[in-house]
Amino acid sequence: MNQIGLVTKDPIKLLSRVLQSLSGKVRVSLEGQLQDYRLSDYGKVTSSETDSLKRDSSPHDCDFLICEVDDSTKSEFVEYLRNQASHESDLIHVHVEQDGRVVFGATDNFAYNCVYIAEDLGRPMLANLVAEGCISDSFVPPDYPESPFLIEYCAMNPELSNILLERKE
């Protein structure tokens, strides 16, 4: 899967935008300090790994939950996360899966070079995500400098070209 690395400014808002862009049911895996999280109001919840959503940390270090949400519960689910997470560090790893494919991932507390989105999903969203303050405009990781996507994006967004092309050199 081609993916785009993101530099996150507002992790929960970014997660919200990703979920809103997907129609139908999606599964969201969360790892972190989740012992007080009550997610069953928003969909089916399990602590069992699936073929595509796996635990990234030791069971002794973090709780692991997968919540299946749909169009009717996505907004409330994200609002709950925003209110529940006392610190962004509560959510160490977050992945979003639709139709058996992981389309979004954030590890290590949404750290630089640890957040990605599937290129086919992210490409149409990038300018809006930057404008809304969800991500920085420096979203291309160092190992992605020759991407055809980068060249095309710079051509479509000349105001960001200098920033992105400087990172490339």
TIMAR-532605 format. One line per field, with one value per residue (C-alpha): residue number from 1; x, y, z. Coordinates in nm, 3 decimals. Layout:
N
resi [NUM / ...] .
xx [X / ...] .
yy [Y / ...] .
zz [Z / ...] .
This chain:
169
resi [1 / 2 / 3 / 4 / 5 / 6 / 7 / 8 / 9 / 10 / 11 / 12 / 13 / 14 / 15 / 16 / 17 / 18 / 19 / 20 / 21 / 22 / 23 / 24 / 25 / 26 / 27 / 28 / 29 / 30 / 31 / 32 / 33 / 34 / 35 / 36 / 37 / 38 / 39 / 40 / 41 / 42 / 43 / 44 / 45 / 46 / 47 / 48 / 49 / 50 / 51 / 52 / 53 / 54 / 55 / 56 / 57 / 58 / 59 / 60 / 61 / 62 / 63 / 64 / 65 / 66 / 67 / 68 / 69 / 70 / 71 / 72 / 73 / 74 / 75 / 76 / 77 / 78 / 79 / 80 / 81 / 82 / 83 / 84 / 85 / 86 / 87 / 88 / 89 / 90 / 91 / 92 / 93 / 94 / 95 / 96 / 97 / 98 / 99 / 100 / 101 / 102 / 103 / 104 / 105 / 106 / 107 / 108 / 109 / 110 / 111 / 112 / 113 / 114 / 115 / 116 / 117 / 118 / 119 / 120 / 121 / 122 / 123 / 124 / 125 / 126 / 127 / 128 / 129 / 130 / 131 / 132 / 133 / 134 / 135 / 136 / 137 / 138 / 139 / 140 / 141 / 142 / 143 / 144 / 145 / 146 / 147 / 148 / 149 / 150 / 151 / 152 / 153 / 154 / 155 / 156 / 157 / 158 / 159 / 160 / 161 / 162 / 163 / 164 / 165 / 166 / 167 / 168 / 169] .
xx [0.000 / 0.132 / 0.111 / 0.183 / 0.365 / 0.205 / 0.326 / 0.034 / -0.074 / -0.413 / -0.425 / -0.791 / -0.908 / -0.703 / -0.859 / -1.202 / -1.139 / -1.013 / -1.319 / -1.555 / -1.399 / -1.483 / -1.837 / -1.984 / -1.832 / -1.472 / -1.270 / -1.044 / -0.775 / -0.647 / -0.353 / -0.266 / -0.398 / -0.757 / -0.878 / -1.136 / -1.257 / -1.617 / -1.643 / -1.934 / -2.180 / -2.025 / -2.007 / -1.890 / -1.571 / -1.317 / -0.970 / -0.881 / -0.646 / -0.768 / -0.580 / -0.517 / -0.529 / -0.254 / -0.117 / 0.200 / 0.300 / 0.334 / 0.010 / 0.183 / 0.249 / -0.080 / -0.444 / -0.565 / -0.918 / -1.083 / -1.407 / -1.626 / -1.802 / -2.037 / -2.166 / -2.413 / -2.155 / -1.827 / -1.873 / -1.974 / -1.688 / -1.429 / -1.584 / -1.568 / -1.198 / -1.133 / -1.301 / -1.164 / -0.798 / -0.659 / -0.332 / -0.262 / -0.017 / -0.317 / -0.349 / -0.015 / -0.113 / -0.422 / -0.510 / -0.817 / -0.923 / -1.192 / -1.275 / -0.971 / -0.723 / -0.550 / -0.597 / -0.459 / -0.203 / -0.045 / 0.212 / 0.429 / 0.181 / 0.141 / 0.516 / 0.690 / 0.729 / 0.493 / 0.164 / 0.052 / -0.255 / -0.324 / -0.229 / -0.560 / -0.748 / -0.506 / -0.432 / -0.769 / -0.762 / -0.414 / -0.481 / -0.788 / -0.604 / -0.330 / -0.584 / -0.782 / -0.473 / -0.483 / -0.139 / 0.167 / 0.245 / 0.571 / 0.411 / 0.661 / 0.898 / 1.265 / 1.229 / 0.957 / 1.143 / 1.106 / 0.736 / 0.534 / 0.273 / 0.512 / 0.586 / 0.216 / 0.119 / 0.380 / 0.252 / -0.105 / -0.004 / 0.275 / 0.249 / 0.380 / 0.637 / 0.930 / 0.873 / 0.832 / 1.111 / 1.352 / 1.282 / 1.357 / 1.713] .
yy [0.000 / 0.344 / 0.573 / 0.930 / 1.024 / 1.304 / 1.544 / 1.580 / 1.903 / 1.788 / 1.407 / 1.368 / 1.614 / 1.425 / 1.096 / 1.257 / 1.377 / 1.035 / 0.862 / 1.115 / 1.050 / 0.680 / 0.561 / 0.257 / 0.048 / 0.087 / -0.065 / 0.148 / -0.015 / 0.175 / 0.102 / 0.289 / 0.355 / 0.257 / 0.096 / 0.373 / 0.387 / 0.277 / 0.234 / -0.011 / 0.279 / 0.347 / 0.000 / -0.355 / -0.370 / -0.648 / -0.690 / -0.962 / -0.894 / -0.938 / -1.027 / -0.660 / -0.495 / -0.624 / -0.515 / -0.302 / -0.317 / -0.565 / -0.662 / -0.560 / -0.207 / -0.108 / -0.198 / -0.296 / -0.242 / -0.253 / -0.063 / -0.105 / 0.221 / 0.322 / 0.644 / 0.696 / 0.670 / 0.806 / 1.166 / 1.065 / 0.814 / 1.080 / 1.332 / 1.069 / 1.012 / 1.387 / 1.419 / 1.096 / 1.128 / 1.330 / 1.349 / 1.265 / 1.012 / 0.802 / 0.692 / 0.541 / 0.355 / 0.409 / 0.228 / 0.252 / -0.038 / -0.060 / -0.370 / -0.555 / -0.280 / -0.049 / 0.301 / 0.508 / 0.447 / 0.647 / 0.499 / 0.629 / 0.898 / 1.036 / 1.106 / 1.252 / 0.989 / 0.758 / 0.872 / 0.761 / 0.754 / 0.545 / 0.756 / 0.697 / 0.822 / 1.097 / 1.254 / 1.435 / 1.536 / 1.685 / 2.050 / 2.052 / 1.875 / 2.141 / 2.427 / 2.289 / 2.259 / 1.879 / 1.831 / 2.036 / 2.123 / 1.932 / 1.594 / 1.420 / 1.196 / 1.182 / 0.838 / 0.959 / 1.229 / 1.099 / 1.027 / 1.102 / 1.222 / 1.487 / 1.620 / 1.629 / 1.787 / 2.062 / 2.135 / 2.169 / 2.367 / 2.610 / 2.784 / 2.465 / 2.375 / 2.554 / 2.393 / 2.044 / 2.063 / 2.200 / 1.890 / 1.675 / 1.806] .
zz [0.000 / -0.090 / 0.206 / 0.302 / 0.620 / 0.821 / 1.089 / 1.325 / 1.493 / 1.633 / 1.661 / 1.760 / 1.495 / 1.236 / 1.346 / 1.324 / 0.966 / 0.861 / 1.006 / 0.849 / 0.508 / 0.526 / 0.472 / 0.639 / 0.914 / 1.018 / 1.297 / 1.513 / 1.723 / 2.024 / 2.250 / 2.562 / 2.909 / 2.830 / 3.152 / 3.206 / 2.845 / 2.790 / 2.414 / 2.393 / 2.350 / 2.010 / 1.861 / 1.908 / 2.118 / 2.145 / 2.288 / 2.037 / 1.748 / 1.392 / 1.074 / 0.999 / 1.343 / 1.568 / 1.901 / 1.867 / 2.232 / 2.515 / 2.692 / 3.015 / 2.889 / 2.726 / 2.696 / 2.348 / 2.219 / 1.879 / 1.837 / 1.530 / 1.450 / 1.170 / 1.019 / 1.302 / 1.582 / 1.439 / 1.557 / 1.909 / 1.923 / 1.838 / 2.077 / 2.351 / 2.276 / 2.283 / 2.623 / 2.768 / 2.680 / 2.968 / 2.779 / 2.418 / 2.561 / 2.672 / 2.309 / 2.216 / 1.897 / 1.679 / 1.355 / 1.132 / 0.915 / 0.651 / 0.450 / 0.586 / 0.490 / 0.735 / 0.591 / 0.879 / 1.148 / 1.425 / 1.658 / 1.939 / 2.045 / 1.692 / 1.675 / 1.370 / 1.098 / 1.290 / 1.134 / 0.791 / 0.572 / 0.264 / -0.037 / -0.216 / 0.091 / 0.192 / -0.145 / -0.176 / 0.191 / 0.238 / 0.158 / 0.384 / 0.667 / 0.652 / 0.632 / 0.929 / 1.147 / 1.169 / 1.016 / 0.934 / 0.575 / 0.620 / 0.576 / 0.350 / 0.548 / 0.450 / 0.291 / 0.054 / -0.144 / -0.499 / -0.478 / -0.790 / -0.545 / -0.407 / -0.755 / -0.846 / -0.513 / -0.553 / -0.902 / -0.768 / -0.457 / -0.549 / -0.211 / -0.048 / -0.315 / -0.156 / 0.182 / 0.040 / -0.213 / 0.049 / 0.259 / -0.044 / -0.095] .
